[in-house]
Structure formats: structure tokens, C-alpha cells
Amino acid sequence: MTEPARESASPAKKKARAPRKAKAPARPRKVTTTLRVNGEDHEVAFLPHKTLLEVLREDLGLTGTKHGCELGECGTCTVVVDGEPMLSCLLLAVECDGREITTVEGLSTAQGPHPLQRAFADLNAAQCGYCTPGFLCASKALLDRDPSPSRDTIREELAGNLCRCTGYGKIYEAVERAAAVMRGEPVPPVPGIDPASPTGEVARGC
Amino acid sequence: MMRLPVFRYLAPKSSAEAVRMLSTEGPTAAVVAGGTDLYPNMKRRQVSVRTLVSLRRLAALRGAQAGPDGAWRIGAGTSLMALERDRRLAAERPALHAAVKSISTPVLRTMGTIGGNVLLDTRCNYYDQNFEWRRAVNHCLKCTGDTCWTAPGSDRCWAVNSSDSVPVLIAMGAVARLEGPAGVREVPVESLYRDDGIAWLTKAKDELLTELVLPPPDGWRSHYGKLRRRGTFDFPVLGVATALRLDGDRVAEARIVLNGVGSAPLRAKEAEAFVVGKRVDAETAKQAGELAFKPAKPLDNTDFENAWRKKMVKVYVRDGLLAAARA
């Protein structure tokens, strides 16, 4: 719901004008708020124009969430806020107080990686890996809401996350595999992967 | 990295307080709900915002209710995802539901609101670029420059209205409720727009869109068709809403609204008049498509070649009429 002020030349006044920059308020003051990230409360001070992405990475040191286009066109900065996937690049951190934020760092537990992380690793659903935190968070929100999504639902729900390497097939398979694991169903073994290893370590022969 | 510029952040607790803040702060204040349209524009320095008035605390703006007569009241702050998940809306207003579902991506629909889509900034290939890109072409008329690069001989801005919900709301005869310093007024959604890429809204800067009201269906049936390159993300390069009220098997009233082909949504009135009194068969729909083709004048400022986009008007109006008749 936006109707921003514009720095536009009216057609009547046709003369070149240097771009006029907004005069910033004198010495912007930081706001202090408590952000609940991955189950922990963090009291953090930041300037009110900072996005959640910037605060997570720069003030909380949680660099798992990636900078992508920063315009809502790629999905790599996706985090889970109150159970819903959200783009941290388009969310003001000041508006996140009192909300439950989960980043990729918060997916694993003391027992090991999240089934999604394990399935992504086991099936090679990541190549360069830059989009992976966003995919994991968007997939987590999906599986928490719908434990048995169809391939079409997965495709639709992940339509806001771009991957330029994999072609998506492995990602969809990994989400389906993780969903099966989370439902307690057996999944076929992956050659070269030790299913007993809590970290899903690849058994390398060398 | 593209950071947001520094601004003053205000979070009013009521719509009256929001309106007061907008009046006091003047034209450099901007309203933000979902932020999915405004923040990218701020990051690219397309707009200059000194004060941001956030609607996050205005819970009263969120939610959609249907009345016993089938009329709907939709709070402007309702997220697009909330509307998408509303099964009653999907059953009773499938065209609006389809339009909402076609907007951008699931994660952006989770954040964005219906009010934001109704007031979406106009778009153009020469405007929706980062600051350095725009500086390289010496800026455009919509943002600090003195030339419209889409039509350099023209003295106006041709940026395009790219909302998906707007054509359907107009076809359904929806009304927008605006709250301003002088009180509340209700205007047809259709009258919110002006054929000017810069001043594309008739709403005053200190008026707040609070609600959208859909009248009872009263026999109207509608459809929305969207043309874009990808099945997700993309704004419509052509959006066609068709609504018909049938009397037996003949059309009693028709509304055909095109979007993505001008700075304001466009009513194809000649095509509307043509179908009235007729059965919607393949031939009638085809001829109506030909009539709607004439007033649509897409320019070369969105995705796809403009001549092809214009040609697609025929196809989308034809198919839209047939689909609405079947709806």
C-alpha cells in the first residue's frame, strides 16, 4: 500500500535537474529491540531502516541467510517468520519484534541436521549452494503446514526461490524425501551415504 | 548491496492516526503495508521517502468477510496469501481468487497486501532499474529526468499499471473506501486511476485505502486471464478481466477490463456494447476480441514485443468471454 513521494519533473517544466536526494534526518538514532531468532531472544540495537537480512547478518552474525537480489526477485534470503516464509530483504527488522524468526542456522537440533538438510545433502540438491538456505526455510514452512505435499504443491510453494544450478528436480526430490522422513516413513538408501551417520557424512572411498 | 535510505519510521495505532501523520508529514511520507512494492523502489532510489508510515499495527485493516447477500468487505491490509487461502472467496469469487493467486510468488503474496496491489506503482523498463542504470540514460520523466524514454517525443509518462487484482475488481464493480482528513469516502475502484504514469492515482496523498467492497454477485460471472513470460514472479504484460451478466443465454451486461497496456486500466467499451444482447459463442467472442484490440495501445516498455502484446488482446478477450460465460 504505497503512494510514495516522487522526485519527478513535471512535463510542464522541461529542464534537466540533478537528482535531488532526500535530506536525511539528522543523526538517525538506533532502536533497541528484542528479536527472537531460532528460539533465543537477542537484544539488539540497529538503525530503523535496516532490513531483517542486514540485522541477522551484520548485528547477529547469522550469515547463513544470503544476500541475493535484495528486491524480492530471487528468494535466497527467505527465513521463516511466525511459521510463514518471508523475504528478510524486504522486512524491516524493527517490525520483527515479538515474532518467531527461524533462519537456516535454527533448523538443526542437538540430534543432528533437519531432515530437509539431510535430504538436500544426501541427494545433492545443492550445487553452488547459494540458494539453499532460502530453499530450506521455504521448504520447512511448507512441511510444517503440509506434511504430505504433492510434487505440484512443492513446485508452487517454492516458486519464489530461484536456483540457477540444479534445474530444481533434485530439490523437489529432497523435499519429498524429507517429508517422508518427517512422517516416519522409510526412505531408500542413497549410494555412498551412510544412513547411520548423524551428520549424513558421505562415506568416501580413498 | 542495495540498502534502504534513511527514513523516519512511524507506526500509528489507528487509521485516524495514520491519516493525521500523513497530513502532517506531507508529500515525502509514504504508507507501507507489505513493503514488497515500496522497498525495492526505495532501494533503487526511485522514490524519496523521508517518513515511513507503517500499517502493521492496524489489525482492523486485515481480514475479509462475506455478507449474507454475497457482498464482500476486504480489508486493504489483508495479505494476498490470506485471500488465496480463503476457500469461500475461491468458491464465490473465483476470478478475484485466480488473479490474487497469480500475483508474483507465494512468499511475496505472504508479505504483500491487496491494498498494496490496488495502489501498485506504475512500472516501466526505463523506471524499474537501479540508480546507476537510470543515471546512465540520464533518468526518465517519472524520476528526476525530463524525457520519457518509452516515447521520447511525448510530454507524459507511459509507465504501465501492472496490478492483477485491479481489472477484476473493476469488472466486479468494486468500491474502494478511503479515509482522509475530511472523513471517509467510497469511490468505485475504477475511478481511482488516471491515465498518467506519474500521477496514476486520483487518491490524495493523505488518504488511506482501508477497505475494498465487492457488491453482491447478482448474477455476474467473471474470469481473469494473465499473460506473462514465466508462470511465477512476473507482473502481467496483459491482464484481461471479463464479467458477464446473462439473461437466459444472452448477455444482459458486460464489463471487459484490460490492464498492463496503459497507465490506467482500460475498459473495452466497444467490445462490451457489442456482446450485449448476444449469445456468447465462438464467433461473438472472436469479434469482441477484435473490437477490444483497437483501444489497447501497449508501448515498448514491458516484457515482450508490444505488437504481439496488442495481438494477444484479441486472444485473451475472446477466451475470457467464453470462460466467463461458462463460469
Interface residues (C-beta under 8 A of the other chain):
Chain A: M1 T2 E3 P4 A5 R6 E7 S8 A9 P11 K14 K15 A16 R17 A18 P19 R20 K21 A22 K23 A24 P25 P28 V31 L47 P48 H49 K50 T51 E54 H67 E70 L71 G72 E73 G75 T78 E84 P85 M86 L87 C89 L90 L91 L92 V94 E95 A138 E156 E157 L158 A159 G160 N161
Chain B: M1 M2 R3 L4 P5 V6 F7 R8 Y9 A11 P27 T28 A29 A30 V31 V32 A33 G34 G35 T36 D37 L38 Y39 P40 N41 M42 K43 R44 R45 V47 S48 V49 R50 S54 L55 R56 A76 G77 M81 S104 T105 P106 V107 L108 T110 M111 T113 G115 G116 V118 L119 L120 D121 R135 N138 H139 L141 K142 C143 T144 G145 D146 D155 R156 C157 I198 L201 K203 K205 L209 G231 T232 F233
